[in-house]
Amino acid sequence: MYCSSSNSERPRLKSLQPAAPSLRCDVQIPSQSITTATTSPGPILELTMQRTKQPYGFGPAAASQELPFPAHANLTAAEILTFLPHSIGNADILYRLVSNGGTRRVFSAIINTQRLLLLQWSLNNCGTTMYKAMNDAGYVGWTVGNHDFWHNSKKATWREENLNVAGCRQPGEINGSRTLAPDVPFRNLAMDVRQMPQGHDALDLTRMVQHCVQKSEKAWMYPRDYSALLDHLGGPTAVTPQHYDREVFKRWADVELPAANPTLALQGGQTRKIMRSAVVRDESPFLEAHKEKLPRAPASPSRQAIQTSKRRLSNSAKLRGKSKKRFEKGRDVDGDTDMDKGTMKNKAYLRPTARHILPPKKEIEPLPCAIELAFRAEGMVDEPDAFSPYAFGGPRSAPPYRSLHQMNQPDGRDISGWAENLRWASEQRSSFWQSAQVGAWNESPKHMELIAKIRQENTWASEELLEHLAENHDKTR
């Protein structure tokens, strides 16, 4: 299979990789310069080598790029980009897609249309991810434009009808730097999916994910149970020419990228971009429609916390009277206080008394210059402040980690799990400011999961989330 071709078969262009900038406080960000090669890849490649890819781009629910593919599976290009968006950083998958006519514009259109994203995944982000993946895999100097430099020798035997991902390696297998990710429930692949692949964009994987979302007889795991589940559903669907990558790309060629994210105006003239449809969601519309039918599938503590809180708090909003009511300081202003503290008795919400909770251990706070350098290298272009909740598109997944007590507060219309974690930390800071360790929480994945778990166990919700649920309930009445 073409997925398992070795690096020794790949012609190499002159390496364009500059030295990585140091994070010393006295180091200036180097000016951009491009080393010319026989086939120039253009300015985007240098940007690729100097900037770290933002792993938060597809959201925390997206399957890991180190999740292996099934031993044998026919996946359409649309299915790969919808359910496994991190595959855009997989050199073996990219080689197939680009060889079959794929472009970064088509890839961006599919991903932005099919998935709910906190921020629009731009053409530049798409190109950066692609170029970095291919260069890291040994295709030094690769671009979409010069792909034939590597592919010409294979065209005679290339089979565009081959949709089998057998033999496709993960990035960690290619460069030997990581281990494979564990199996995930099939239904989890539907998280943050705005719409399922339709028509000939869909093949077996779509059918299998839909089945696991709608049925509850067994917790099927991907990729471990791929063959067993496919047999359970009657076997594979016959691949037709309309399923081929090139035909998929033709159908998406004229699809416009989703409109730019709405800009929320803030006091002081500052602006920040937030995708409304993504910020106010905690799971995909597809999963939402089947929520009551499904058993609780294994999920991360943060996602479980968001789902549980929303389910409980929605019940509170639904039983308000016909007049428009508001929750105020932990109780319903209409006086429905016949409840036990910290519970949902009589379907009204009362926030539990704040408890001082510390993280497992005190972390060393990074120097401000380290945060600033990371922001200049990785931050969102239109964010002026490194301590904005949106400076990196969400919480950072790699050091340096910002302390939550230094973070600005999120926009009032943002009710994402990240925003709720920040508000919980703010309550801790305001309630227990005298504690020497009140600022010990940071944005690391470990701390984010712990805070989400605490919020879930205490059914903690911010005033902003309660207000949003109340307003949405009024609109649907």
NUPA-844250 format. One record per residue (C-alpha): residue number from 1; chain; x, y, z. Coordinates in nm, 3 decimals, always signed. Layout:
BEGIN
  nr kette       X       Y       Z
 NUM     A       X       Y       Z
...
***
This chain:
BEGIN
  nr kette       X       Y       Z
   1     A  +0.000  +0.000  +0.000
   2     A  +0.116  +0.353  -0.072
   3     A  +0.059  +0.443  +0.294
   4     A  +0.363  +0.248  +0.405
   5     A  +0.625  +0.389  +0.166
   6     A  +0.962  +0.443  +0.331
   7     A  +1.155  +0.767  +0.367
   8     A  +1.439  +0.624  +0.159
   9     A  +1.219  +0.639  -0.151
  10     A  +1.156  +1.011  -0.113
  11     A  +1.374  +1.259  -0.304
  12     A  +1.488  +1.536  -0.074
  13     A  +1.521  +1.904  -0.152
  14     A  +1.761  +2.130  +0.030
  15     A  +1.646  +2.162  +0.391
  16     A  +1.488  +2.497  +0.469
  17     A  +1.461  +2.458  +0.845
  18     A  +1.607  +2.751  +1.043
  19     A  +1.732  +2.716  +1.399
  20     A  +1.451  +2.725  +1.654
  21     A  +1.443  +3.051  +1.855
  22     A  +1.546  +3.028  +2.220
  23     A  +1.304  +3.125  +2.497
  24     A  +1.563  +3.333  +2.685
  25     A  +1.423  +3.663  +2.808
  26     A  +1.685  +3.866  +2.623
  27     A  +1.634  +3.696  +2.288
  28     A  +1.463  +3.889  +2.011
  29     A  +1.222  +3.714  +1.776
  30     A  +1.428  +3.658  +1.458
  31     A  +1.322  +3.839  +1.145
  32     A  +1.181  +3.620  +0.872
  33     A  +1.414  +3.516  +0.591
  34     A  +1.381  +3.242  +0.338
  35     A  +1.657  +3.014  +0.212
  36     A  +1.612  +2.954  -0.158
  37     A  +1.589  +2.596  -0.282
  38     A  +1.568  +2.440  -0.624
  39     A  +1.191  +2.433  -0.589
  40     A  +1.092  +2.715  -0.358
  41     A  +0.803  +2.624  -0.129
  42     A  +0.715  +2.985  -0.061
  43     A  +0.695  +3.190  +0.261
  44     A  +0.444  +2.961  +0.431
  45     A  +0.709  +2.692  +0.488
  46     A  +0.930  +2.922  +0.692
  47     A  +0.629  +3.017  +0.901
  48     A  +0.569  +2.646  +0.951
  49     A  +0.918  +2.586  +1.080
  50     A  +0.918  +2.885  +1.316
  51     A  +0.573  +2.843  +1.467
  52     A  +0.431  +2.564  +1.675
  53     A  +0.107  +2.419  +1.544
  54     A  -0.189  +2.505  +1.767
  55     A  -0.330  +2.169  +1.880
  56     A  -0.649  +2.332  +2.011
  57     A  -0.762  +2.416  +1.658
  58     A  -1.004  +2.121  +1.629
  59     A  -1.107  +2.129  +1.994
  60     A  -1.038  +1.885  +2.278
  61     A  -1.303  +1.638  +2.156
  62     A  -1.128  +1.565  +1.826
  63     A  -0.965  +1.222  +1.809
  64     A  -0.589  +1.223  +1.864
  65     A  -0.364  +1.231  +1.558
  66     A  -0.190  +0.930  +1.715
  67     A  -0.508  +0.720  +1.707
  68     A  -0.427  +0.431  +1.470
  69     A  -0.636  +0.341  +1.168
  70     A  -0.815  +0.006  +1.142
  71     A  -0.622  -0.281  +0.987
  72     A  -0.855  -0.270  +0.685
  73     A  -1.106  +0.009  +0.623
  74     A  -1.232  +0.205  +0.324
  75     A  -1.263  +0.567  +0.434
  76     A  -1.373  +0.850  +0.206
  77     A  -1.185  +1.179  +0.216
  78     A  -1.493  +1.346  +0.368
  79     A  -1.512  +1.086  +0.645
  80     A  -1.145  +1.126  +0.730
  81     A  -1.168  +1.505  +0.755
  82     A  -1.501  +1.500  +0.941
  83     A  -1.437  +1.233  +1.203
  84     A  -1.056  +1.237  +1.218
  85     A  -0.958  +1.599  +1.138
  86     A  -0.609  +1.564  +1.286
  87     A  -0.535  +1.334  +0.992
  88     A  -0.460  +1.652  +0.800
  89     A  -0.130  +1.637  +0.990
  90     A  -0.065  +1.277  +0.883
  91     A  +0.184  +1.254  +0.596
  92     A  +0.057  +0.919  +0.468
  93     A  -0.302  +1.043  +0.451
  94     A  -0.195  +1.376  +0.300
  95     A  +0.002  +1.200  +0.029
  96     A  -0.312  +1.011  -0.074
  97     A  -0.544  +1.313  -0.062
  98     A  -0.313  +1.549  -0.252
  99     A  -0.225  +1.282  -0.509
 100     A  -0.598  +1.251  -0.575
 101     A  -0.656  +1.622  -0.632
 102     A  -0.696  +1.760  -0.280
 103     A  -0.607  +2.121  -0.198
 104     A  -0.591  +2.312  +0.126
 105     A  -0.897  +2.512  +0.022
 106     A  -1.107  +2.197  -0.019
 107     A  -0.973  +2.054  +0.306
 108     A  -1.057  +2.377  +0.490
 109     A  -1.406  +2.388  +0.339
 110     A  -1.484  +2.033  +0.448
 111     A  -1.350  +2.068  +0.802
 112     A  -1.504  +2.409  +0.870
 113     A  -1.840  +2.300  +0.730
 114     A  -1.857  +1.956  +0.889
 115     A  -1.724  +2.037  +1.237
 116     A  -1.804  +2.283  +1.514
 117     A  -1.489  +2.483  +1.583
 118     A  -1.411  +2.741  +1.848
 119     A  -1.241  +2.947  +1.579
 120     A  -1.251  +2.911  +1.203
 121     A  -0.972  +2.686  +1.080
 122     A  -0.811  +2.915  +0.825
 123     A  -0.639  +2.836  +0.497
 124     A  -0.311  +2.945  +0.652
 125     A  -0.354  +2.707  +0.945
 126     A  -0.440  +2.428  +0.702
 127     A  -0.136  +2.496  +0.486
 128     A  +0.094  +2.527  +0.786
 129     A  -0.022  +2.191  +0.925
 130     A  +0.018  +2.020  +0.588
 131     A  +0.364  +2.156  +0.512
 132     A  +0.494  +2.074  +0.858
 133     A  +0.359  +1.718  +0.847
 134     A  +0.514  +1.643  +0.509
 135     A  +0.850  +1.801  +0.588
 136     A  +0.869  +1.622  +0.924
 137     A  +0.803  +1.295  +0.741
 138     A  +1.100  +1.344  +0.510
 139     A  +0.944  +1.528  +0.214
 140     A  +1.177  +1.822  +0.265
 141     A  +1.065  +2.127  +0.069
 142     A  +0.724  +1.976  -0.009
 143     A  +0.427  +2.190  -0.111
 144     A  +0.100  +2.109  -0.283
 145     A  +0.239  +2.275  -0.595
 146     A  +0.549  +2.057  -0.618
 147     A  +0.386  +1.733  -0.499
 148     A  +0.444  +1.574  -0.840
 149     A  +0.819  +1.594  -0.774
 150     A  +0.759  +1.291  -0.549
 151     A  +0.452  +1.146  -0.715
 152     A  +0.554  +1.130  -1.083
 153     A  +0.735  +0.800  -1.040
 154     A  +0.425  +0.641  -0.886
 155     A  +0.157  +0.768  -1.123
 156     A  +0.171  +0.464  -1.351
 157     A  +0.071  +0.230  -1.070
 158     A  -0.134  +0.470  -0.857
 159     A  -0.491  +0.354  -0.788
 160     A  -0.729  +0.637  -0.707
 161     A  -1.003  +0.385  -0.636
 162     A  -0.809  +0.255  -0.335
 163     A  -0.971  +0.405  -0.024
 164     A  -0.820  +0.150  +0.215
 165     A  -0.621  +0.308  +0.499
 166     A  -0.439  -0.018  +0.572
 167     A  -0.073  +0.053  +0.641
 168     A  -0.119  +0.425  +0.702
 169     A  +0.104  +0.525  +0.992
 170     A  +0.049  +0.789  +1.256
 171     A  +0.292  +1.085  +1.289
 172     A  +0.450  +0.926  +1.596
 173     A  +0.519  +0.607  +1.401
 174     A  +0.672  +0.803  +1.114
 175     A  +0.916  +1.005  +1.324
 176     A  +0.948  +0.763  +1.616
 177     A  +0.860  +1.025  +1.876
 178     A  +0.529  +0.905  +2.022
 179     A  +0.324  +0.604  +2.115
 180     A  -0.017  +0.528  +1.967
 181     A  -0.330  +0.665  +2.133
 182     A  -0.577  +0.421  +2.296
 183     A  -0.906  +0.317  +2.138
 184     A  -1.206  +0.549  +2.172
 185     A  -1.581  +0.478  +2.164
 186     A  -1.719  +0.499  +1.811
 187     A  -1.986  +0.742  +1.929
 188     A  -1.716  +0.983  +2.049
 189     A  -1.617  +1.038  +1.687
 190     A  -1.948  +1.226  +1.651
 191     A  -1.850  +1.484  +1.914
 192     A  -1.825  +1.834  +1.768
 193     A  -1.952  +1.710  +1.431
 194     A  -2.191  +1.969  +1.290
 195     A  -2.325  +1.741  +1.018
 196     A  -2.257  +1.385  +0.909
 197     A  -2.112  +1.311  +0.563
 198     A  -2.397  +1.282  +0.315
 199     A  -2.456  +1.085  -0.005
 200     A  -2.138  +0.951  -0.161
 201     A  -1.927  +1.143  +0.091
 202     A  -2.037  +0.874  +0.336
 203     A  -1.925  +0.514  +0.343
 204     A  -1.884  +0.257  +0.621
 205     A  -1.743  +0.480  +0.896
 206     A  -2.039  +0.718  +0.877
 207     A  -2.281  +0.428  +0.903
 208     A  -2.094  +0.285  +1.201
 209     A  -2.076  +0.614  +1.392
 210     A  -2.447  +0.677  +1.332
 211     A  -2.530  +0.329  +1.458
 212     A  -2.331  +0.377  +1.779
 213     A  -2.493  +0.715  +1.845
 214     A  -2.844  +0.577  +1.793
 215     A  -2.808  +0.231  +1.949
 216     A  -2.690  +0.128  +2.292
 217     A  -2.648  -0.249  +2.285
 218     A  -2.268  -0.241  +2.311
 219     A  -1.981  +0.001  +2.364
 220     A  -1.804  -0.046  +2.031
 221     A  -1.448  +0.089  +2.027
 222     A  -1.258  +0.248  +1.737
 223     A  -1.041  +0.116  +1.579
 224     A  -1.035  -0.210  +1.778
 225     A  -1.389  -0.319  +1.689
 226     A  -1.400  -0.185  +1.334
 227     A  -1.424  -0.523  +1.159
 228     A  -1.660  -0.671  +1.419
 229     A  -1.899  -0.376  +1.405
 230     A  -1.891  -0.371  +1.026
 231     A  -1.984  -0.740  +1.019
 232     A  -2.258  -0.668  +1.274
 233     A  -2.403  -0.410  +1.034
 234     A  -2.402  -0.647  +0.739
 235     A  -2.056  -0.597  +0.594
 236     A  -1.883  -0.323  +0.393
 237     A  -2.058  -0.099  +0.144
 238     A  -1.942  -0.137  -0.216
 239     A  -1.707  +0.143  -0.321
 240     A  -1.825  +0.326  -0.635
 241     A  -1.646  +0.590  -0.846
 242     A  -1.853  +0.858  -0.671
 243     A  -1.679  +0.767  -0.345
 244     A  -1.331  +0.833  -0.487
 245     A  -1.135  +1.122  -0.338
 246     A  -1.127  +1.317  -0.663
 247     A  -1.506  +1.301  -0.693
 248     A  -1.548  +1.409  -0.331
 249     A  -1.321  +1.707  -0.393
 250     A  -1.516  +1.802  -0.706
 251     A  -1.837  +1.816  -0.502
 252     A  -1.669  +2.046  -0.250
 253     A  -1.480  +2.261  -0.502
 254     A  -1.744  +2.535  -0.516
 255     A  -1.843  +2.525  -0.150
 256     A  -1.759  +2.856  +0.012
 257     A  -1.570  +2.864  +0.337
 258     A  -1.804  +2.948  +0.626
 259     A  -1.834  +3.319  +0.692
 260     A  -1.568  +3.473  +0.912
 261     A  -1.639  +3.433  +1.281
 262     A  -1.855  +3.711  +1.426
 263     A  -1.656  +3.973  +1.611
 264     A  -1.781  +4.047  +1.960
 265     A  -1.730  +4.410  +2.052
 266     A  -1.593  +4.462  +2.402
 267     A  -1.545  +4.765  +2.620
 268     A  -1.240  +4.973  +2.546
 269     A  -1.260  +4.913  +2.173
 270     A  -1.106  +4.568  +2.192
 271     A  -1.243  +4.289  +1.976
 272     A  -1.210  +3.915  +1.987
 273     A  -1.338  +3.658  +1.745
 274     A  -1.569  +3.385  +1.871
 275     A  -1.769  +3.141  +1.667
 276     A  -2.118  +3.160  +1.820
 277     A  -2.224  +2.817  +1.705
 278     A  -1.916  +2.665  +1.868
 279     A  -1.884  +2.876  +2.183
 280     A  -2.232  +2.795  +2.309
 281     A  -2.206  +2.424  +2.243
 282     A  -2.081  +2.140  +2.454
 283     A  -2.147  +1.862  +2.206
 284     A  -2.248  +1.824  +1.844
 285     A  -2.607  +1.872  +1.724
 286     A  -2.601  +1.512  +1.607
 287     A  -2.528  +1.383  +1.957
 288     A  -2.771  +1.633  +2.110
 289     A  -3.060  +1.487  +1.911
 290     A  -2.995  +1.143  +2.055
 291     A  -2.886  +1.239  +2.405
 292     A  -3.181  +1.089  +2.591
 293     A  -3.157  +0.760  +2.401
 294     A  -2.793  +0.694  +2.473
 295     A  -2.609  +0.543  +2.768
 296     A  -2.327  +0.746  +2.911
 297     A  -2.021  +0.661  +2.702
 298     A  -1.667  +0.692  +2.834
 299     A  -1.553  +1.052  +2.793
 300     A  -1.304  +1.292  +2.939
 301     A  -1.395  +1.446  +3.278
 302     A  -1.420  +1.790  +3.120
 303     A  -1.677  +1.680  +2.863
 304     A  -1.871  +1.480  +3.123
 305     A  -1.880  +1.786  +3.344
 306     A  -2.014  +2.009  +3.070
 307     A  -2.278  +1.759  +2.964
 308     A  -2.395  +1.685  +3.320
 309     A  -2.411  +2.051  +3.417
 310     A  -2.608  +2.147  +3.110
 311     A  -2.855  +1.861  +3.157
 312     A  -2.920  +1.950  +3.522
 313     A  -2.929  +2.323  +3.471
 314     A  -3.165  +2.294  +3.175
 315     A  -3.418  +2.128  +3.405
 316     A  -3.394  +2.427  +3.633
 317     A  -3.467  +2.671  +3.351
 318     A  -3.758  +2.471  +3.210
 319     A  -3.971  +2.494  +3.525
 320     A  -3.966  +2.869  +3.561
 321     A  -4.300  +3.048  +3.539
 322     A  -4.437  +3.207  +3.221
 323     A  -4.313  +3.552  +3.312
 324     A  -3.951  +3.617  +3.218
 325     A  -3.738  +3.535  +3.524
 326     A  -3.371  +3.561  +3.596
 327     A  -3.140  +3.373  +3.829
 328     A  -2.972  +3.607  +4.071
 329     A  -2.683  +3.527  +4.304
 330     A  -2.752  +3.156  +4.316
 331     A  -3.132  +3.162  +4.352
 332     A  -3.442  +3.227  +4.145
 333     A  -3.554  +3.586  +4.204
 334     A  -3.916  +3.468  +4.215
 335     A  -3.844  +3.305  +4.545
 336     A  -3.851  +2.933  +4.473
 337     A  -3.603  +2.848  +4.750
 338     A  -3.763  +2.527  +4.880
 339     A  -3.450  +2.320  +4.815
 340     A  -3.147  +2.165  +4.975
 341     A  -2.828  +2.361  +4.925
 342     A  -2.620  +2.237  +4.632
 343     A  -2.901  +2.023  +4.487
 344     A  -3.165  +2.047  +4.216
 345     A  -3.460  +1.991  +4.449
 346     A  -3.782  +2.129  +4.298
 347     A  -3.585  +2.186  +3.978
 348     A  -3.437  +2.518  +4.097
 349     A  -3.067  +2.584  +4.111
 350     A  -2.876  +2.709  +4.413
 351     A  -2.502  +2.738  +4.377
 352     A  -2.318  +2.555  +4.656
 353     A  -2.105  +2.753  +4.899
 354     A  -1.754  +2.798  +4.763
 355     A  -1.493  +2.562  +4.906
 356     A  -1.122  +2.636  +4.896
 357     A  -0.972  +2.371  +4.666
 358     A  -0.605  +2.352  +4.576
 359     A  -0.442  +2.167  +4.285
 360     A  -0.240  +1.851  +4.366
 361     A  +0.089  +2.037  +4.390
 362     A  +0.229  +2.385  +4.350
 363     A  +0.356  +2.441  +3.996
 364     A  +0.642  +2.677  +3.915
 365     A  +0.494  +2.982  +3.748
 366     A  +0.663  +3.062  +3.415
 367     A  +0.841  +3.391  +3.365
 368     A  +0.630  +3.660  +3.196
 369     A  +0.880  +3.674  +2.910
 370     A  +0.825  +3.303  +2.838
 371     A  +0.451  +3.365  +2.803
 372     A  +0.515  +3.669  +2.585
 373     A  +0.751  +3.481  +2.354
 374     A  +0.503  +3.194  +2.323
 375     A  +0.230  +3.445  +2.242
 376     A  +0.439  +3.616  +1.975
 377     A  +0.518  +3.280  +1.817
 378     A  +0.184  +3.101  +1.854
 379     A  -0.082  +3.355  +1.949
 380     A  -0.388  +3.453  +1.749
 381     A  -0.308  +3.738  +1.513
 382     A  -0.597  +3.962  +1.622
 383     A  -0.548  +3.916  +1.999
 384     A  -0.342  +4.195  +2.162
 385     A  -0.304  +4.040  +2.510
 386     A  -0.119  +3.719  +2.597
 387     A  -0.347  +3.668  +2.899
 388     A  -0.670  +3.689  +2.703
 389     A  -0.871  +3.363  +2.718
 390     A  -0.863  +3.366  +2.339
 391     A  -0.494  +3.451  +2.289
 392     A  -0.416  +3.092  +2.188
 393     A  -0.765  +2.988  +2.079
 394     A  -0.831  +2.826  +2.418
 395     A  -0.619  +2.673  +2.696
 396     A  -0.263  +2.587  +2.599
 397     A  -0.182  +2.217  +2.572
 398     A  +0.195  +2.255  +2.615
 399     A  +0.420  +2.465  +2.844
 400     A  +0.449  +2.744  +2.933
 401     A  +0.111  +2.739  +3.110
 402     A  -0.052  +3.064  +3.218
 403     A  -0.170  +3.092  +3.579
 404     A  -0.547  +3.131  +3.592
 405     A  -0.525  +3.413  +3.847
 406     A  -0.348  +3.620  +3.579
 407     A  -0.604  +3.551  +3.308
 408     A  -0.856  +3.805  +3.186
 409     A  -1.219  +3.704  +3.222
 410     A  -1.396  +3.553  +2.918
 411     A  -1.665  +3.734  +2.727
 412     A  -2.006  +3.713  +2.894
 413     A  -2.153  +3.531  +2.595
 414     A  -1.889  +3.258  +2.607
 415     A  -2.021  +2.954  +2.798
 416     A  -1.763  +2.700  +2.681
 417     A  -1.604  +2.463  +2.931
 418     A  -1.286  +2.673  +2.914
 419     A  -1.479  +2.988  +3.006
 420     A  -1.657  +2.811  +3.293
 421     A  -1.323  +2.687  +3.428
 422     A  -1.191  +3.044  +3.427
 423     A  -1.498  +3.171  +3.612
 424     A  -1.466  +2.897  +3.873
 425     A  -1.102  +2.994  +3.928
 426     A  -1.205  +3.359  +3.957
 427     A  -1.453  +3.267  +4.232
 428     A  -1.176  +3.084  +4.414
 429     A  -0.953  +3.389  +4.388
 430     A  -1.217  +3.636  +4.508
 431     A  -1.336  +3.411  +4.793
 432     A  -0.997  +3.298  +4.923
 433     A  -0.764  +3.579  +4.818
 434     A  -0.580  +3.557  +5.151
 435     A  -0.447  +3.210  +5.070
 436     A  -0.088  +3.202  +4.950
 437     A  -0.177  +2.929  +4.699
 438     A  -0.492  +3.084  +4.556
 439     A  -0.311  +3.136  +4.225
 440     A  -0.180  +2.782  +4.196
 441     A  -0.426  +2.672  +3.927
 442     A  -0.307  +2.698  +3.566
 443     A  -0.435  +2.615  +3.217
 444     A  -0.252  +2.283  +3.180
 445     A  -0.463  +1.990  +3.055
 446     A  -0.429  +1.822  +3.396
 447     A  -0.565  +2.124  +3.582
 448     A  -0.840  +2.179  +3.324
 449     A  -0.962  +1.822  +3.372
 450     A  -0.952  +1.856  +3.751
 451     A  -1.149  +2.181  +3.753
 452     A  -1.406  +2.035  +3.515
 453     A  -1.445  +1.736  +3.746
 454     A  -1.489  +1.964  +4.047
 455     A  -1.756  +2.164  +3.866
 456     A  -1.937  +1.844  +3.774
 457     A  -1.929  +1.698  +4.124
 458     A  -2.058  +2.023  +4.276
 459     A  -2.302  +2.105  +3.992
 460     A  -2.129  +2.441  +3.971
 461     A  -2.245  +2.689  +3.707
 462     A  -2.169  +3.055  +3.647
 463     A  -2.428  +3.330  +3.627
 464     A  -2.343  +3.362  +3.258
 465     A  -2.435  +2.999  +3.190
 466     A  -2.759  +3.027  +3.390
 467     A  -2.852  +3.343  +3.201
 468     A  -2.787  +3.173  +2.869
 469     A  -3.003  +2.872  +2.959
 470     A  -3.283  +3.097  +3.079
 471     A  -3.277  +3.306  +2.761
 472     A  -3.273  +3.000  +2.538
 473     A  -3.569  +2.856  +2.726
 474     A  -3.764  +3.180  +2.679
 475     A  -3.697  +3.175  +2.304
 476     A  -3.829  +2.821  +2.265
 477     A  -4.155  +2.879  +2.454
***
